[in-house]
Structures are given as C-alpha cells and as structure tokens.
Amino acid sequence: MSTIQEKYKKLIFARQFFISEKKENAKILENFKYFRFDNLHIYVHSKCDTIYLENANRSILLFGYLLDSLSPIYNNEECLNNAFSNSKNIDELTEYTDRFCGRWVILYKDKTGIYAFNDATGLKQIFYATIKNKKYISSSENLIAEVCHIHVDTEVKEKFLKPMNNHIGWWWPGNKTPYKEISSLIPNFYLNFKTFKIKRFWPNKKISFVKPVSITFNNLDKLLKNIHASFFHRYKGNLALTGGIDSRLNLAYCKPYIDSLKCSTFYYESKNNNEDFEVPKIIARKFGLDYELYKTDTKPDKEFINFFNRNSSLKNSFFCNFNYTGYCNYPENYIYIGGILNEIVRSKYLYRPFNHKPKDIANLTYMGNNRFAVKAFDFWLNHALIAKEKFNTKTEDLFLIEQKLGRWNAMLKAESDFIHDTFEAFNSRNIMFLILSIPTKYKRKGFNDAYAFLYEKNWPELLSVKSSSLVKPKKKSLKIHLWEWLKWIQYLFK
C-alpha cells in the first residue's frame, strides 16, 4: 500500500461504497459509515449520500442522487419513495427508474432476493466479485481489491495494459477490470445477489421512428428542461465549458439558472488547437458568465500521484495532472456539469449491418484487434444482439451508450470523485430511448438537426461565437455507400 500524506487520507475512495457478506476489519473502511441491509454489511464513505426505505418484506437503499425527468419538484427521498411505492418487484422497479437522471446505484430486496442496478450509463459504477466463497459489491474495483488483498492480473498487464501504452482513449472493455476475480456490471443490467447472475432490463420496448421528428425533438427538450430544473432546485453547478458544441448546449439549458452557475475550463495549451480555451473565454465575456480558466501545467507531487492511482481505474498521467489542477482549484460544494453523454445525439459510429462480431466491435475503438479486448466485447455483444433482434436497437448505439459513453466516461468521472460529484443531463433511460427513436439523418456527427432544434429552443445566441465544431454534418458519399455494401456482401458470404 502506498504511503499517503495526511491531507489525502480522508479523500481515499471518496463517494464510494462497499458491501460484504461478512463484517470487515480492513483499515481502509475504518472511516466509512457502517450499517446492515438484511444480511449484508454496508460501508459508505461520508461523501456518498444514502437513503433507506422499507415496507413489509421489501426494502430499498439508494447510493447517490436521483433527478426525476417527468416531475422536477421531487427531492431525492421523494424520488426513491415514488419508485418504491409504485413497483412490486425488480422488473417494475427498473422500468420505473427509466425516468431518473442523476448518478446513482439502487440496492433492492424482496422475497425473491436482493438486486443491484445503476443509472442509464453506469455513471455510478457497480463491481462485483466472489473471493474465497464470499460475495462482494462496490462502486470501486480497487476498493474490493484492497480489502480482499488481490492484485492486478499478470496476464492482463502483458496482453492489455502494455499494448494500450497509457493512451487516453481506452477503457476496460466489456465487463472486465484489472482483476481476474472482479467484474463490472454493464449499464442496463441488474445483478441478482443470490445467484450472482446478471440480466439485461433495458431497452424494454421496441424502438420506432416517430413522424414528424419534431414531436421527438420537443419531448427531448421538455425532459432536459425538467432535469435541469430538478438539478438546480437542489444543487449548485460548475459547468465544464470547452470550445465544442456539447458543453455549449449544456450552457443553453442552464440559462434560467445563470445567476447561480459557475463555469470553468481546465486545459492543456496546444500548438495545434487552442479553441478549447479561447472560445470559452469569448463566450464568458460576451454573455457575462462567472468563469475561471485553469491551465493544467502544475505537476502533482509524488504523494498525490500515489493517492490518485489508488483511486483510479485508468492510472493515466494526463488525467492525474488534470485532477490535480481540480484538487487545487475546484469550487467547494459545486457539482461538475459534464457533456460527454451529449454525444449520443451525434452518431459517433457509422451504422454498418456487418458489426456482428467481436472484432468488428473492437475495431470501433482504439483497442483494435487486441485479443483481450475482443474477448471482452464478445460477452457484451452477445447480449446486445439479443436486444437488437427484440427491440430494433442498433448495435453501434448500444455500444456508444454502454461502453464508450458508459464504461469509459464512468471511469473518468470516478477518478474525480474525491473533488466533486458529477451531473450529466442526458444520463436517463427516457432520454436515451427518445434519442434512439430519432432517424439517423437528423443526428449525424457534427452540428446536426437535433442540436440545431435544441439550441433554437433555449439559447440560440450562443451560436454567434463561431468554432470548428459548428460545422454541419456531411452526407454520405456514393463511395462510402458502395464500400459499406461491399463489406455487407463480404460478410454474408463468409
């Protein structure tokens, strides 16, 4: 275990929880709040909010916070109580939570067993393991490893970590972690604690395109307005502002709450692209924002690096420096407003009918044909193809939601938990379902029709500040169409 300076000790595994079948005496859990949930032993860091409710032979426990996209007036406990009282079993409960945004994990018990599941993209993570015949659940795989004294798998180091070479674009693929014994719960699945098996519960209805598309656009806009109203009713936000169109769209929805909003930019100076700190400065001046610009050029001390790596899934030096700047400068009691999940409105991947094999999926990423990644994506893909057949989803969309925008983004946000909690407005299954129901031509990569509508409805003047991200998406060329058909024919005759 690394030596950690006193100033970092209270922040180790901040906002995390740990669940065990037996009472633990690990030193790392000494400062965690302890209580029982049925026969389980629960340990919760002081920065992780919890709410417990029970009724007859049923009980429910919330870690994190809920925002209701349909009724923004409800607070955290009211949201949980509504979900609990309006459902009789795990399937009804998961369906009710489609309406929730936020960052949360729910533990639910009834006469059939105990179940765990989380928010739409797994922004608050769930890891689970069986070690020496004992079951464990936590929001941090490193916390399980530390309590149970297990180490990073040697094979994983050689076959996956070395080839990735500290690149910022990789994540732990499928349901994998650095530890052979520990798995990650993929978003939109629940874990049955009794059997320790998982089940996909979303999508739960067939995707169909609604005409005219303006109906879907208006419904999406309404949900996003409700979510922001719910958030600002309870919390103070610090919006991460960049030169891109995602963070600017977040700003558009924050317009009614601009007097209580802070904005900031953390940046590395680059000779190739300075838009991410030049454009925000222009926006801040033009629209009178409470804005701070932070250059991430201060190198962290050795103790911070040890502390950060102990909390981190990725252990990347770029993100270590980024978070050190946040640790030194981030405003206290402000929740970080991020925009990575907005990308689901701008189709990142070309839709290809031949993406039915793990290698096809792995090639959507920086990981390419890495054998460890291909095998890990095979597990996820088997479930995704069942959803595709049953609910008319596109494999690429589910991959974006549950892997790229799910696991990668969740890992990044978990690394900042010792500084702040995180809010992403698109992190709701209701929101995701609407976006999946928008025809592709309206949500192409770039400044598309869906984005134009949402800006026009909220703060169109923000578009007066020009940047390269405001370029409208190009239509597919005949060459690309022919190439895709050729690949499809090749796939059919393999």
N, C-alpha and C positions, 0 to 999 in steps of 0.2 A: 504493500500500500504506500502511495506517495505521501511525503510529508507536506501538510497543508498549513499555511500560515493561519493564525487565529482569525484574521478578518474574513477568510473564506470558509471557515468551518461551518457556520450556520447556513451557508448557501449551498452546501453539497446536497445534491438531489432535491433542490428546491422544487416545490409544487408536485412532488411525486408521491405515490402511494405503494404499499407493499402488502400482499395478502398471503397468508400461510395457513396450512392445516394445523400447525403447532406453534406454540409461543416461542419466539426467537429471543436470543440473548446477544445478538450481534451489536457491537458498539455503535455502528453507524445508525442504528434505529433508536438509540437512547433518547434523542431529542424529538422523535416523532410522537405524535399523539396516538394512543393505543385504545382500541375498544374491540368488542366482539360483534360479529354478524353471523347469527346462527352458530355453527361450529367453526367458523373461520376467525382467524386473528388478523385484525386490520391495523396497519401502521400508516399514518398520514403526516406528511410534512406540514408545518404550521401555515405555509403559504398556499396550500391546497384546500379550497373550500369544500365542505361536505354537508349533505343534508340526508337525514334518515327518516323514513316514514314506515309505519306498519299498520296492518289491518287484518285481524283474524289470523289466518295461517299464511299470510302474504307479507312481504317486506321489500323495501327498495332503498338503495343507497346511491347517492349522486356524488361523484368527484368532479369538480369544475363548475361551469355555469351554463345555463340554458337561456336562449332567446327565442320567443315564440313568433314565427313569421306571419301568423294569422291574427294574433292578439297581442300587440306590443305592450299592453298595460300590465301584464303579469310579471311578478318578480320571480326569482329563482325557485323559491319554495312552492309558489303557486303553480308554476310550470310543471314541476315534478309531481305535485299533488293531482293536477289535472290528468297527467299521463297515467298515474297510478290508479285513480278512481274511474277512468274511462276505459280500462282494459282488464281483462280477466285472466290472460295468460301471456306467455312470452311473445307469441306471434302478434297478438293485438297490441301489445306494448311497443314492439319495434315499429309497427305500422303507424302508431300514433306519433312516435318521435320523428317521423318524416318532416313534420312541421318545424322542428327545432333547429336553430342555428346555435352558435356558441362553440365551446370547446369542452368536451365532457366524456365521462365514462359512467355507465349505469350498471350496478350490480343488483340483480332481481332474484327473489326467492319465492317460490310457491310450492305446492305439494309435489310437483313433478321434479323439482330440483333447483339448482342455483345457476344463473346465467350471467354472462358479462358481454357487453357490446358498447360501441362508442359512436361518436359523431360521424357525419357523412364521409369525411375523408380521413378519419382516424387521426385528427389533429392532436387529440389527447390519446396517446398510444396505449395499447394493451399487449403485454408479453406474457407468455405462459410456459411453464416447464414442469416436468416430473423429474425430480432428483432424489435418489435414494428412497424411492417409493413414496415421496411426499410431493404434493402439488403446490405450485406457486403461481401467483399472478402479480404483475406490477406494471406501472407506467414506464419503467426503465429497465431495459435488459441488463444494464451494468449494475443496477441495484440488486437484482436477483443473483448475478454472478458474484458480487461482493459478499452478500450474506451467506451464499451457499459454497463459497470458495471454489469456483470453477474458473477456467481460463479460456482465452481465445483459442479456437481450434487450429492446430498446426496446419492442417490441410487447407483450411480457409485462408490462412496467411499466404501460403505459397501459390494457391490456384486462383485467388481472387484479389486479395489486398495488394499484392505486389504488381500484378498487371494494371490495376487501377491507378497506381502511382500518384496518389494524392490529388487526382483530378476532381474538380468541384461538381461535375455533372453526374456522378454515380451515386447509387444508394444500395441498401441491402435489398436484393431483388426477391420477388415473390413473398414468402413468409419467413425468409432467412434472417439470421442475426450472426454476429461474430462467434456465437457459442453453439456448439452442436446440440446441446441439451435444451436450448431456448428457442421458441418460435414466436413470431409476431402475428397477432390477429389481423387479418386483412380487413380493411374497411368494408362495412355492409355484410359482415358475417357476425354471428354470435357464437360464444363458447359455452358449451354445456359443462359445468364444473364436475358433475358426477361422472360423465363418460370421457371428458376431456376431448370431445369431438366438436368440430365446427360445422355451421350450417349457414349458407347464404340466405339472407332475408330480403335483400333489395338488389335490383328492381323487383317490385311486387305487382306491377301491371304493365300491360303492353304499351310500347312506345308507338305513337301515331302522330303524324303531322297535322296540325290544326290550321284550317284556312278560314279567313285570311290570317297571315302570320302576325298581323298587328294585335290580334287577341292574345297570343302568347307573349308578345313584347310587353303589352300593358299589364298582364298578370305578373310577369317577371319584375317589372318596375314597382308594382304595388308591394310585392313581397320584400324587395330590397328596401323600400321606404319604411316598411314596418320593422324590419330587422334593425335598421339604424335608429329608429325611434326608440325601440326597446333598449338598445345598447346605451344610447346617450341619456336615457332616463335613469340609468343606474351607474354608469361608469364615465371616466374621463379618458379620452383617446389621444394618442400621439400617432399621427399618420405618417407612414414612410413615403415620402414624396421623391419620385425619380423623374427622369425625362420621358418615361414611357406613358402609354395611354391607360394602363391598368390602375396605377396609383392616382392618376388624374380623375378617373371615373369614381374611385372611392371618395375623392375630394368633392366631386359633384354631389354625391349623396350626403356628404357632411355639411353642405351649405347651410341648412337650417340651424346647425349647432356650431357655427363657425366661431362664435364668441368664446366657446369653451373647448376649442380644439387647438392642439399644438401640432406642428408639422416639423419634420426633420429629415435630413439626408445624411447618410453615412456613405462616404465614397473613397475610392482609390483614384488618385489622379492618373490619367492615361493620355498618352500622346495621340492615340487613335480616336478616342471618343470621350469628349467632355460633356456631352449632353446631359448625363445623369446628375450633374451638379450645376451646370449653367442654366438649364431650362427651369428647374425648381426655383432658383433664385429669382428669375424673371417672373414666374407665376406668383411667388410670395410677395414681391414688390407690387405687382400690378393689382393684386386682389387683397392686399393688406393682411396677410397671414402672420400668425405668431410662429416664426420659423427660425430654426437653427441648422447650421451646416457644420458637419463634423468630418474632419479628414482622418481616416484610419491609418495614420502613419506612426503612431506611438507603439513601440514594440512592448508586448507584455513581459512581465518578469517571469522567472522560472517557476515560481510558486503558482502563479496564475495558470501557466501552461499545464502544469500537473493537475491542478484543480479542474480546468476545463476538459482535459482529456478523460478525467474520471467520470464526468457527466455526459460526455459526447459519444454519439454513435459513429460519427464520421472521422473525428480527430484530424480535421483539416486545418492547416496553418492559416489559410485565408480567413476562414470563419472564426478561428481563435482570435486573430487580430481585430476582426470586425466586432466580436463580442466584448473584447477588452475595451474598445472605444465606447461601446454601450454601457459597460460597467462603470466607466469613469464619468459618463455624461448624461445618461438617460434620466428623464424627469421622474421623480418618485410618485408612485400610485397612479401611473398612467398605463393603460393597456395599449399595446402595439397594434396598430391597424395595418394589416398587410394586404397585398393584392395578387399574390401568386395564383390563388384559386380562380381569379377572374379569367384566366387563360382558357377555361373550359368553353367560354363564349367565342373563342377564336381558335377554331380547329387546328391543333398543332400538327397532327399527322394526316397525311393523305389516306383516304379510305380505300383500302385495297382488298378485294374479295379473297385473296390468297393468304392473308395473315392468319393462318390456322395452325401454324406450327411454332414451337418454342423459339426456333432460330429466327423466324420472321419477327416475333415479338422482341427478342433480344436486340435485333438489328434496328429497332426503333430508338435504341438508346446508345450512349457512349460505350456501353459494355460489350456490344457486338456479339461475336460468337464465343465469348468466354464460356467454358463448359459449366462452371459453377452457376453462372447467371442463366444459361439456357435451361439447365435442370430445374432451377428455382422457378423460372417463369412457366415451366411445364405444369407445375402444381396449380398456379393461378389460372393459366389458360384453360385447363380442363373445366373449371367452374365457370369461366367467362363464356365459353362456347355453349354451355347449357343455357345460360341467361340469354345469349344471342338467339338461340333457337326458340326459346319460350316467350321472350319479351321483345324481340325485334331490336335489341340493342346492337350497337356497333362495337366490335372488339376494341378498336382504337380509342373510343370514348371511355369505355370502362378502364382501359389501361391508363389513360390520362388521369381519370378520377382516383383510381385506387392504387396506382403505382407511382407515376411521375408526380402528380399533384397530391397524391396521398402519402405514400411512404417517404419520398424524398423531402417534401415540404414539412411533414410532421417531424422528421429527424432534425431539420434545420431549426424549427421553432422550439423543439425540446432543448436544444443547446442554449437557448436564450432564457430558459425558464428561471434561472437564478437572477435575471434582471427584471423581467416583466412577463405577464400573461399575454396571450395573442388573440386577436379578433380578425376573422376573415368572413366578410358578409355573405360570400357565396357558399359557405360551408353548411348547407342544408339539403336534405334529400328532395324536398319540394322544389327548391331552386334547381338542383341538378336535373330533375325529371323534366321541368319546363325547357331547360336548355337542350336536352336530348330530343325534345319534340320540335325543335327549330330545324327546318330543312338546311342542308349543308351550304347552299348558295348564300344564305343570309348570315352565316357565321364563319366565313373563311378567315384564314390567318391574316392579321392586319386590322386596319380600321374598317370594319365591316358594317353592314346594315343594322345589325343588332346593337352595336356600340353607338352608331350614329343616333338611333332612336333613344337610347338611354341618356346620352348626353343632352339631346334636344329637350327631353322631359325634365331635366334637372338643372344643368348649368352650362348651356351651350357656349357662353362667352369664354370658357376655359380653353376652347379650341382655337382662340385667336392667337395663342402662343404656339408658334409652329415648332415642329420637331420631326425627325425622320420617321417616327412611329405612326404618324398620322397618314401615311401612305395607304391608299385603298388597295385591297387585295386584287391580285391579277386573276383572271380566269384561266383555267387550264388550257394549255396549248394543244393543238392537234397531236404534236409529237408526244406529249405526256399521255394523252388518251390512248394512242397507239401502243406505247410502251406498257401501259397498265393492262391492256387487252392481251398483249403478247405474254406477259407474266401469268395472267389468268389461264390462258390456254396451256402454257407450260405446266402450271400447277395441276390442271385437270388430267393431263396425260402422264403424270409421274407414276 
